[in-house]
Amino acid sequence: MRLVGAASIAVGVVMLATFATCPKLGGDATAVAAESEVPSWVKQARLWRQVPTKKFATLGEGAVRTVGWGAYVYRWQTPNGRPLVCIEEANLSKSGLLSSGSECGELAPPSRYPIYTLAATSSNGKGASVFALAVGVEVTRVKLDFGPGPSQTRATKLLSEAQATKANVPRLRYLAFGLGRFVCLRGMSGFGSGGAKVVSTPHVKCDSSKEWVVPHR
């Protein structure tokens, strides 16, 4: 599926799919593939082809359970000439089901709303989710309130100057990772190096047992 359009600008995009029958992968239910352990079938899929421009940078690629994923950042320009930072997230099941979605906006801060994508899938009672985030360089740490389960606090990564130039975007910080369970995002907060909160999203109710979307502003 592809979730793109004016209504998605600066609003969290959720991609939901159900994989009817997929082979199971072993390992811990919350294990995340390391960046150096991208399976060959994910590399061969060349998920970056879902990006609508040749100028992009890779935020991360990997696999969680039977889902291969890739997250990419690029620049997009609105019809009135306003430049936006976009994340393209692509997901591929081992059975061949491909889905992708993009989220565009201005970096937070100064924007109030972080740019992120969240894809959640379920197969035979086993879930998998992929989350990608782009924020301003001031945000060195984020607290993510995933449901169900406890919140997570993660340090953000700094996009290199070379990668930012390649994608034609400003320097930014980012996250891209998978979780071995079906989750929704109830809210997030971003903190600067001194510990002060510099960005946050409104807290929303979500139920990971059924389809849900983040409400528009």
C-alpha positions as CSV (number, residue, x, y, z in Angstrom):
1,M,0.0,0.0,0.0
2,R,1.1,3.6,-0.5
3,L,0.1,6.3,2.0
4,V,1.0,9.6,0.4
5,G,-0.8,12.9,0.0
6,A,-1.5,16.3,1.4
7,A,-3.3,14.9,4.4
8,S,-0.2,13.0,5.5
9,I,2.1,16.1,5.7
10,A,3.7,16.3,9.1
11,V,1.3,13.7,10.5
12,G,2.5,10.3,11.6
13,V,1.8,7.7,9.0
14,V,0.7,4.2,10.0
15,M,1.0,1.3,7.5
16,L,-1.0,-1.7,8.5
17,A,-0.9,-5.0,6.7
18,T,-1.8,-8.6,7.5
19,F,0.5,-11.4,6.1
20,A,-1.7,-14.5,5.8
21,T,0.9,-17.2,5.8
22,C,4.6,-16.6,6.2
23,P,7.5,-18.8,7.4
24,K,8.4,-18.1,11.0
25,L,11.8,-16.9,12.0
26,G,13.4,-18.0,15.3
27,G,14.9,-15.8,18.0
28,D,13.6,-13.5,20.7
29,A,10.3,-11.9,20.1
30,T,11.7,-8.3,20.5
31,A,14.9,-8.9,18.7
32,V,16.0,-6.2,16.2
33,A,18.3,-7.1,13.3
34,A,21.7,-5.3,13.6
35,E,22.6,-2.9,10.7
36,S,25.5,-5.3,9.8
37,E,23.1,-8.2,9.6
38,V,20.8,-7.3,6.8
39,P,19.7,-10.6,5.2
40,S,20.6,-11.2,1.6
41,W,17.0,-11.4,0.5
42,V,16.4,-7.9,1.9
43,K,19.4,-6.5,0.1
44,Q,18.4,-8.2,-3.1
45,A,14.9,-6.7,-2.9
46,R,16.4,-3.2,-3.3
47,L,13.7,-1.5,-1.3
48,W,15.3,1.8,-1.9
49,R,13.6,1.7,-5.3
50,Q,10.4,2.8,-3.6
51,V,11.9,6.3,-3.0
52,P,10.5,8.7,-5.5
53,T,13.8,10.4,-6.2
54,K,17.4,9.4,-6.9
55,K,18.7,11.7,-4.2
56,F,18.2,10.0,-0.8
57,A,20.1,8.6,2.1
58,T,19.5,5.2,3.9
59,L,18.5,5.5,7.5
60,G,18.4,1.8,8.1
61,E,17.6,-1.6,6.6
62,G,17.0,-4.9,8.3
63,A,14.5,-7.7,9.0
64,V,12.3,-8.5,11.9
65,R,10.5,-11.9,12.0
66,T,9.5,-12.4,8.3
67,V,9.5,-8.8,7.4
68,G,12.3,-7.0,5.6
69,W,12.4,-3.3,5.8
70,G,14.2,-0.2,4.7
71,A,13.9,3.5,5.8
72,Y,15.2,6.3,3.6
73,V,15.3,10.1,3.9
74,Y,15.0,12.6,1.0
75,R,13.9,16.2,0.2
76,W,10.5,17.0,-1.4
77,Q,9.2,20.4,-2.5
78,T,5.6,21.4,-2.3
79,P,3.9,23.1,-5.3
80,N,4.5,26.5,-3.6
81,G,8.2,25.8,-3.3
82,R,8.4,24.9,0.4
83,P,11.1,22.3,1.0
84,L,10.2,19.3,3.2
85,V,12.1,16.5,4.7
86,C,10.5,13.1,3.9
87,I,10.9,9.5,5.2
88,E,10.1,6.6,2.9
89,E,9.6,3.3,4.6
90,A,9.3,0.1,2.6
91,N,8.4,-3.3,3.9
92,L,8.5,-6.7,2.3
93,S,7.3,-10.1,3.6
94,K,9.2,-13.3,2.6
95,S,6.0,-14.3,0.8
96,G,6.4,-11.2,-1.5
97,L,3.9,-8.7,-0.1
98,L,5.4,-5.2,-0.5
99,S,4.1,-2.1,1.2
100,S,5.5,1.4,1.4
101,G,4.5,4.8,2.8
102,S,6.0,8.2,3.1
103,E,5.8,11.0,5.7
104,C,6.9,14.6,5.0
105,G,7.3,17.7,7.1
106,E,9.6,20.3,8.6
107,L,12.0,19.1,11.2
108,A,11.1,19.4,14.9
109,P,12.1,21.7,16.4
110,P,11.2,24.3,15.2
111,S,8.1,22.3,14.0
112,R,6.0,20.9,16.8
113,Y,5.5,17.5,15.1
114,P,8.3,15.0,14.5
115,I,8.5,13.3,11.1
116,Y,8.0,9.6,11.5
117,T,6.6,6.4,10.0
118,L,5.3,3.3,11.7
119,A,4.5,0.0,10.0
120,A,2.8,-2.8,11.9
121,T,2.1,-6.3,10.7
122,S,0.6,-9.5,12.1
123,S,1.0,-13.1,11.0
124,N,-0.4,-16.1,12.8
125,G,-0.6,-14.2,16.1
126,K,3.0,-12.9,15.8
127,G,3.6,-9.2,15.3
128,A,6.3,-7.1,13.8
129,S,6.7,-3.3,13.6
130,V,9.1,-0.9,12.0
131,F,9.6,2.7,13.2
132,A,11.6,5.5,11.5
133,L,12.0,9.1,12.8
134,A,13.7,12.3,11.7
135,V,14.2,15.3,14.0
136,G,16.3,18.3,14.4
137,V,19.9,18.1,15.5
138,E,19.0,19.4,18.9
139,V,17.1,16.2,19.7
140,T,19.7,13.8,21.1
141,R,17.3,11.4,22.8
142,V,13.7,10.4,22.4
143,K,11.2,8.6,24.7
144,L,8.7,6.5,22.7
145,D,5.5,5.4,24.3
146,F,4.6,2.2,22.4
147,G,1.5,0.2,23.2
148,P,1.3,-2.4,24.5
149,G,4.4,-2.6,26.6
150,P,6.7,-0.2,28.4
151,S,8.0,3.0,26.8
152,Q,11.5,3.1,25.3
153,T,14.2,5.7,25.5
154,R,16.7,5.8,22.7
155,A,19.6,8.0,21.6
156,T,19.2,9.4,18.2
157,K,21.8,9.1,15.4
158,L,23.3,12.0,13.6
159,L,23.1,11.9,9.8
160,S,26.5,12.6,8.4
161,E,27.2,15.7,6.3
162,A,28.0,13.5,3.3
163,Q,24.7,11.7,3.6
164,A,22.7,14.9,4.2
165,T,24.3,16.3,1.0
166,K,23.5,13.2,-0.9
167,A,19.8,13.4,0.2
168,N,19.7,17.2,-0.3
169,V,18.4,17.6,3.3
170,P,19.7,19.5,6.3
171,R,21.7,17.8,9.0
172,L,19.3,15.9,11.2
173,R,19.1,13.1,13.8
174,Y,17.2,9.9,13.2
175,L,16.1,6.5,14.3
176,A,15.2,3.4,12.3
177,F,14.5,0.0,13.9
178,G,12.2,-3.0,14.1
179,L,10.3,-4.6,16.9
180,G,9.2,-8.2,17.1
181,R,5.6,-7.3,18.1
182,F,2.6,-5.3,16.8
183,V,2.7,-1.9,18.4
184,C,1.0,1.5,18.2
185,L,2.6,4.8,19.2
186,R,0.7,6.6,22.0
187,G,3.2,9.6,22.0
188,M,6.8,10.6,22.0
189,S,9.0,13.3,23.6
190,G,12.4,14.5,22.4
191,F,15.2,15.9,24.7
192,G,18.3,18.0,24.1
193,S,21.8,17.2,25.3
194,G,21.0,19.1,28.6
195,G,18.0,17.0,29.3
196,A,15.4,19.7,28.5
197,K,12.3,18.6,26.5
198,V,12.4,20.2,23.1
199,V,9.6,18.5,21.2
200,S,6.6,16.3,22.0
201,T,3.5,14.9,20.4
202,P,0.0,14.9,21.8
203,H,-0.8,11.7,23.8
204,V,-3.3,9.5,21.9
205,K,-5.2,6.4,22.7
206,C,-4.5,3.4,20.6
207,D,-5.3,-0.3,20.6
208,S,-2.7,-2.6,19.1
209,S,-5.3,-5.4,18.8
210,K,-7.1,-3.6,15.9
211,E,-6.4,-1.1,13.2
212,W,-5.8,2.4,14.3
213,V,-4.4,5.7,12.9
214,V,-2.9,8.7,14.4
215,P,-5.4,11.6,14.3
216,H,-4.7,14.6,12.2
217,R,-3.9,17.8,13.9
